[in-house]
Amino acid sequence: MLWKATFGLGVLGNADSAEIRDALYRRIADPNNDVREEAIVGLAKRRDLRVVPSLFAALKETVLSDRIIEAADEMLGREESRKGWTAKEYAAALKAQLSA
């Protein structure tokens, strides 16, 4: 179960190393949506900037998943989700933060 392994590595633990980030980065292009989104969350949790293009792409999807909201909140340094925010609001906040 690649999904469970990616979830465990990326989200459950707080360990951080180049090897962990690289393993998560290799999964952001996975054809399985669950694996891909867990990798995005794991990289966002570690504020790895390599996740930014994938996060912006996910914010353009028709349905905004809870995992992508979690990843956006992680990149924004928020402890609580911005309930009711749209994908456009998350994208604008991320762009503002990244350009600062």
N, C-alpha and C positions, 0 to 999 in steps of 0.2 A: 504494500500500500504506500505508494509514493506520496499521496496526499497526507496521510498521517505522519509520515516522516518529515515532510516539509512543514507541517503544522507544528510538530514537536520541536523541530530545530528553530523555526523562525519566530513562533509566537509564544510557546510555553516557557521557553528558557530565556534567560537574560545574558547568556554567554555571548561574547562578541569577539570575533577574530577575522582575519582576512580569509581564512578557510571557510568559515561559516557564511560570510557575506558572498564569497565566490560561489559556494554551493547554492545559495538562495538565488543568486543572479542567474545561474544556469537554468533555473526553473521558471523564470518569468516569461519564457517563450514556450512553455510546455503546452501541448494541445489540450490538456485537461484543465478546464476552467478552475476547478477547486485548487489544484496544485499551483497554477499560475497566480491566483489571488492570494493564497497563503504565502507565496514567495514575495509578492508585492508588500504584504503587511509586514513580513519579517524584515525586509530591507528598509521599509519606512520606519519601523521601530528603531532601527539602528541609524536612521537618518543618512542612509547611503544614497548619494545623489544619482547613482546609476539607475535608480528606480523611477526617477522623475518622468522620463518619456512614457514608460509603461503606465504610470499612475495617471498622467494626463490622457492617455489613450483610453484607459478604463473609465475615466470620468465622462468620456464622450459616448459611452455605450447607452443604449436605450433604457436599460434598467440599472439603477445605481445600487449595487449590492452592499450589504452590511460590511463585508470585508474591505471594500474599497473606501467606504466611509471611515472605517477604522484606520486604514492606511493614510488617508488624507489627514485625519486628526493627529496621527502619530507624527507626520511630517510637519504639521503646524504646531506641534508641541502642546496639544490640548489634552487635558485629562478626561474631559467629558465631551461627548459628541455634540455637535451643533444640531440639535433636533430641528428638522424642518429645512435645513439648508439644501439648496439644489446643487447639482453637479457644477453649474456655472458659478455659484457662490464659492464652492470649494476651489475651483480652478482659479478664480480671481484672487482668493486669499493666498493660494500657493504661489501664484505669479508675483504677487506683491512681496511676499516673504522672501522668495528666491532672488528678487531684484534688489532687495535692501542690502 
